[in-house]
Amino acid sequence: MSGAENNFFKKIVYVMVEAVIWDINHNLDKRIVKDAAAFLCMVHKSMQPLYRFGLVILAVAFSIRRGRGFLELTPEQHMQLMRKWLKSPIGVKRDFIRFFLNMTLLFYYDSADTLHSLGVDTKSHRKIQCFYAR
């Protein structure tokens, strides 16, 4: 994937992650959004080339819209578009959005800050993770 395509994909990932996290918590922490977007990009980079290419094509298709540019929309508008794709009769659209939702939610709720804010003892949580990792 060329640098320009990679940068465009990263921007789309960032705004989608931002929309999901904004939908959970309106007090956006840009650090968490940035870390979650980096996590998704890392997952994308570790995929087979055919899957990576398909995800980029779907991201471009998702970002194409008339009028105001996709990247300039608000997180609320991004989330509305994601909900629209989730209800699509086309399975690939639904799967594309579910991928971003699931990966973002996994990262968000597994972060130490979120666990702490939910009152979960992070030390105990780490022990449980290590137990199940074996």
Rosetta constraint file for C-alpha pairs under 8 A:
AtomPair CA 1 CA 5 HARMONIC 6.37 0.50
AtomPair CA 1 CA 6 HARMONIC 6.34 0.50
AtomPair CA 1 CA 53 HARMONIC 7.99 0.50
AtomPair CA 2 CA 6 HARMONIC 6.11 0.50
AtomPair CA 3 CA 7 HARMONIC 6.08 0.50
AtomPair CA 4 CA 8 HARMONIC 6.18 0.50
AtomPair CA 5 CA 9 HARMONIC 6.10 0.50
AtomPair CA 6 CA 10 HARMONIC 6.15 0.50
AtomPair CA 7 CA 11 HARMONIC 6.27 0.50
AtomPair CA 8 CA 12 HARMONIC 6.38 0.50
AtomPair CA 9 CA 13 HARMONIC 6.13 0.50
AtomPair CA 9 CA 56 HARMONIC 6.32 0.50
AtomPair CA 9 CA 59 HARMONIC 6.87 0.50
AtomPair CA 9 CA 60 HARMONIC 7.73 0.50
AtomPair CA 10 CA 14 HARMONIC 6.08 0.50
AtomPair CA 10 CA 37 HARMONIC 7.51 0.50
AtomPair CA 10 CA 41 HARMONIC 6.81 0.50
AtomPair CA 11 CA 15 HARMONIC 6.37 0.50
AtomPair CA 11 CA 71 HARMONIC 7.57 0.50
AtomPair CA 12 CA 16 HARMONIC 6.17 0.50
AtomPair CA 12 CA 59 HARMONIC 6.83 0.50
AtomPair CA 12 CA 63 HARMONIC 7.35 0.50
AtomPair CA 12 CA 71 HARMONIC 7.13 0.50
AtomPair CA 13 CA 17 HARMONIC 6.03 0.50
AtomPair CA 13 CA 37 HARMONIC 5.97 0.50
AtomPair CA 13 CA 40 HARMONIC 7.36 0.50
AtomPair CA 13 CA 41 HARMONIC 7.48 0.50
AtomPair CA 14 CA 18 HARMONIC 5.99 0.50
AtomPair CA 14 CA 33 HARMONIC 7.09 0.50
AtomPair CA 14 CA 34 HARMONIC 6.98 0.50
AtomPair CA 14 CA 37 HARMONIC 5.17 0.50
AtomPair CA 15 CA 19 HARMONIC 6.12 0.50
AtomPair CA 15 CA 71 HARMONIC 6.89 0.50
AtomPair CA 15 CA 75 HARMONIC 7.08 0.50
AtomPair CA 15 CA 78 HARMONIC 7.50 0.50
AtomPair CA 16 CA 20 HARMONIC 6.38 0.50
AtomPair CA 16 CA 75 HARMONIC 7.79 0.50
AtomPair CA 16 CA 78 HARMONIC 6.74 0.50
AtomPair CA 16 CA 79 HARMONIC 7.67 0.50
AtomPair CA 16 CA 100 HARMONIC 7.40 0.50
AtomPair CA 17 CA 21 HARMONIC 6.17 0.50
AtomPair CA 17 CA 33 HARMONIC 6.33 0.50
AtomPair CA 17 CA 36 HARMONIC 6.87 0.50
AtomPair CA 17 CA 37 HARMONIC 6.12 0.50
AtomPair CA 17 CA 100 HARMONIC 7.25 0.50
AtomPair CA 17 CA 101 HARMONIC 7.89 0.50
AtomPair CA 17 CA 104 HARMONIC 6.18 0.50
AtomPair CA 18 CA 22 HARMONIC 5.85 0.50
AtomPair CA 18 CA 28 HARMONIC 7.78 0.50
AtomPair CA 18 CA 33 HARMONIC 5.65 0.50
AtomPair CA 18 CA 75 HARMONIC 6.39 0.50
AtomPair CA 19 CA 23 HARMONIC 6.09 0.50
AtomPair CA 19 CA 75 HARMONIC 4.29 0.50
AtomPair CA 19 CA 76 HARMONIC 6.42 0.50
AtomPair CA 19 CA 78 HARMONIC 5.91 0.50
AtomPair CA 19 CA 79 HARMONIC 5.46 0.50
AtomPair CA 20 CA 24 HARMONIC 6.54 0.50
AtomPair CA 20 CA 75 HARMONIC 7.91 0.50
AtomPair CA 20 CA 79 HARMONIC 6.74 0.50
AtomPair CA 20 CA 101 HARMONIC 6.78 0.50
AtomPair CA 20 CA 104 HARMONIC 7.15 0.50
AtomPair CA 20 CA 105 HARMONIC 7.93 0.50
AtomPair CA 21 CA 25 HARMONIC 6.02 0.50
AtomPair CA 21 CA 26 HARMONIC 7.71 0.50
AtomPair CA 21 CA 28 HARMONIC 7.08 0.50
AtomPair CA 21 CA 33 HARMONIC 7.16 0.50
AtomPair CA 21 CA 104 HARMONIC 7.65 0.50
AtomPair CA 21 CA 105 HARMONIC 7.99 0.50
AtomPair CA 21 CA 108 HARMONIC 7.60 0.50
AtomPair CA 22 CA 26 HARMONIC 4.79 0.50
AtomPair CA 22 CA 27 HARMONIC 7.06 0.50
AtomPair CA 22 CA 28 HARMONIC 5.89 0.50
AtomPair CA 22 CA 75 HARMONIC 6.56 0.50
AtomPair CA 22 CA 76 HARMONIC 7.65 0.50
AtomPair CA 23 CA 75 HARMONIC 7.97 0.50
AtomPair CA 23 CA 76 HARMONIC 7.40 0.50
AtomPair CA 23 CA 79 HARMONIC 7.36 0.50
AtomPair CA 28 CA 33 HARMONIC 7.70 0.50
AtomPair CA 29 CA 33 HARMONIC 6.50 0.50
AtomPair CA 30 CA 34 HARMONIC 5.99 0.50
AtomPair CA 31 CA 35 HARMONIC 6.11 0.50
AtomPair CA 32 CA 36 HARMONIC 5.95 0.50
AtomPair CA 32 CA 108 HARMONIC 7.53 0.50
AtomPair CA 33 CA 37 HARMONIC 6.05 0.50
AtomPair CA 34 CA 38 HARMONIC 6.17 0.50
AtomPair CA 35 CA 39 HARMONIC 6.17 0.50
AtomPair CA 36 CA 40 HARMONIC 6.29 0.50
AtomPair CA 36 CA 104 HARMONIC 6.24 0.50
AtomPair CA 36 CA 107 HARMONIC 6.04 0.50
AtomPair CA 36 CA 108 HARMONIC 7.04 0.50
AtomPair CA 37 CA 41 HARMONIC 6.17 0.50
AtomPair CA 37 CA 104 HARMONIC 7.91 0.50
AtomPair CA 38 CA 42 HARMONIC 6.10 0.50
AtomPair CA 39 CA 43 HARMONIC 6.25 0.50
AtomPair CA 39 CA 107 HARMONIC 7.54 0.50
AtomPair CA 40 CA 44 HARMONIC 6.09 0.50
AtomPair CA 40 CA 100 HARMONIC 7.78 0.50
AtomPair CA 40 CA 103 HARMONIC 6.69 0.50
AtomPair CA 40 CA 104 HARMONIC 7.40 0.50
AtomPair CA 41 CA 45 HARMONIC 6.03 0.50
AtomPair CA 42 CA 46 HARMONIC 6.29 0.50
AtomPair CA 43 CA 47 HARMONIC 6.60 0.50
AtomPair CA 44 CA 52 HARMONIC 6.07 0.50
AtomPair CA 45 CA 52 HARMONIC 7.10 0.50
AtomPair CA 47 CA 51 HARMONIC 6.22 0.50
AtomPair CA 47 CA 52 HARMONIC 5.92 0.50
AtomPair CA 48 CA 52 HARMONIC 6.25 0.50
AtomPair CA 49 CA 53 HARMONIC 6.11 0.50
AtomPair CA 50 CA 54 HARMONIC 6.22 0.50
AtomPair CA 51 CA 55 HARMONIC 6.12 0.50
AtomPair CA 52 CA 56 HARMONIC 6.33 0.50
AtomPair CA 53 CA 57 HARMONIC 6.29 0.50
AtomPair CA 54 CA 58 HARMONIC 6.20 0.50
AtomPair CA 55 CA 59 HARMONIC 6.05 0.50
AtomPair CA 55 CA 96 HARMONIC 7.42 0.50
AtomPair CA 56 CA 60 HARMONIC 6.21 0.50
AtomPair CA 57 CA 61 HARMONIC 6.23 0.50
AtomPair CA 58 CA 62 HARMONIC 5.96 0.50
AtomPair CA 58 CA 93 HARMONIC 7.75 0.50
AtomPair CA 58 CA 96 HARMONIC 7.18 0.50
AtomPair CA 59 CA 63 HARMONIC 6.18 0.50
AtomPair CA 60 CA 64 HARMONIC 6.35 0.50
AtomPair CA 63 CA 70 HARMONIC 5.45 0.50
AtomPair CA 63 CA 71 HARMONIC 7.72 0.50
AtomPair CA 64 CA 70 HARMONIC 6.88 0.50
AtomPair CA 65 CA 69 HARMONIC 7.06 0.50
AtomPair CA 65 CA 70 HARMONIC 6.70 0.50
AtomPair CA 68 CA 72 HARMONIC 6.97 0.50
AtomPair CA 68 CA 73 HARMONIC 7.29 0.50
AtomPair CA 69 CA 73 HARMONIC 6.88 0.50
AtomPair CA 70 CA 78 HARMONIC 7.97 0.50
AtomPair CA 73 CA 77 HARMONIC 5.99 0.50
AtomPair CA 73 CA 78 HARMONIC 6.54 0.50
AtomPair CA 74 CA 78 HARMONIC 6.32 0.50
AtomPair CA 75 CA 79 HARMONIC 6.13 0.50
AtomPair CA 76 CA 80 HARMONIC 6.27 0.50
AtomPair CA 77 CA 81 HARMONIC 6.32 0.50
AtomPair CA 78 CA 82 HARMONIC 6.21 0.50
AtomPair CA 79 CA 83 HARMONIC 6.11 0.50
AtomPair CA 80 CA 84 HARMONIC 6.25 0.50
AtomPair CA 81 CA 85 HARMONIC 6.37 0.50
AtomPair CA 82 CA 86 HARMONIC 6.18 0.50
AtomPair CA 82 CA 97 HARMONIC 6.39 0.50
AtomPair CA 83 CA 87 HARMONIC 6.47 0.50
AtomPair CA 84 CA 88 HARMONIC 6.47 0.50
AtomPair CA 85 CA 93 HARMONIC 5.65 0.50
AtomPair CA 85 CA 94 HARMONIC 5.79 0.50
AtomPair CA 85 CA 97 HARMONIC 6.93 0.50
AtomPair CA 86 CA 93 HARMONIC 6.85 0.50
AtomPair CA 86 CA 94 HARMONIC 4.55 0.50
AtomPair CA 86 CA 95 HARMONIC 7.91 0.50
AtomPair CA 86 CA 97 HARMONIC 6.39 0.50
AtomPair CA 86 CA 98 HARMONIC 7.49 0.50
AtomPair CA 87 CA 94 HARMONIC 6.93 0.50
AtomPair CA 88 CA 93 HARMONIC 6.61 0.50
AtomPair CA 88 CA 94 HARMONIC 6.40 0.50
AtomPair CA 90 CA 94 HARMONIC 6.83 0.50
AtomPair CA 91 CA 95 HARMONIC 6.10 0.50
AtomPair CA 92 CA 96 HARMONIC 6.02 0.50
AtomPair CA 93 CA 97 HARMONIC 6.46 0.50
AtomPair CA 94 CA 98 HARMONIC 6.10 0.50
AtomPair CA 95 CA 99 HARMONIC 6.06 0.50
AtomPair CA 96 CA 100 HARMONIC 6.75 0.50
AtomPair CA 97 CA 101 HARMONIC 6.12 0.50
AtomPair CA 98 CA 102 HARMONIC 5.81 0.50
AtomPair CA 99 CA 103 HARMONIC 6.08 0.50
AtomPair CA 100 CA 104 HARMONIC 5.91 0.50
AtomPair CA 101 CA 105 HARMONIC 5.97 0.50
AtomPair CA 102 CA 106 HARMONIC 5.97 0.50
AtomPair CA 103 CA 107 HARMONIC 6.22 0.50
AtomPair CA 104 CA 108 HARMONIC 5.96 0.50
AtomPair CA 105 CA 109 HARMONIC 5.92 0.50
AtomPair CA 106 CA 110 HARMONIC 5.97 0.50
AtomPair CA 107 CA 111 HARMONIC 6.16 0.50
AtomPair CA 108 CA 114 HARMONIC 6.78 0.50
AtomPair CA 109 CA 114 HARMONIC 5.84 0.50
AtomPair CA 109 CA 115 HARMONIC 6.56 0.50
AtomPair CA 110 CA 114 HARMONIC 7.13 0.50
AtomPair CA 110 CA 115 HARMONIC 6.72 0.50
AtomPair CA 111 CA 115 HARMONIC 6.26 0.50
AtomPair CA 112 CA 116 HARMONIC 6.00 0.50
AtomPair CA 112 CA 122 HARMONIC 6.36 0.50
AtomPair CA 113 CA 117 HARMONIC 6.17 0.50
AtomPair CA 114 CA 118 HARMONIC 6.15 0.50
AtomPair CA 115 CA 119 HARMONIC 6.32 0.50
AtomPair CA 115 CA 120 HARMONIC 5.12 0.50
AtomPair CA 115 CA 121 HARMONIC 7.28 0.50
AtomPair CA 115 CA 122 HARMONIC 6.48 0.50
AtomPair CA 116 CA 120 HARMONIC 5.47 0.50
AtomPair CA 116 CA 121 HARMONIC 6.71 0.50
AtomPair CA 116 CA 122 HARMONIC 6.68 0.50
AtomPair CA 120 CA 125 HARMONIC 7.37 0.50
AtomPair CA 121 CA 125 HARMONIC 6.24 0.50
AtomPair CA 122 CA 126 HARMONIC 6.10 0.50
AtomPair CA 123 CA 127 HARMONIC 6.45 0.50
AtomPair CA 124 CA 128 HARMONIC 6.33 0.50
AtomPair CA 125 CA 129 HARMONIC 6.26 0.50
AtomPair CA 126 CA 130 HARMONIC 6.21 0.50
AtomPair CA 127 CA 131 HARMONIC 6.16 0.50
AtomPair CA 128 CA 132 HARMONIC 6.31 0.50
AtomPair CA 129 CA 133 HARMONIC 6.02 0.50
AtomPair CA 130 CA 134 HARMONIC 6.81 0.50
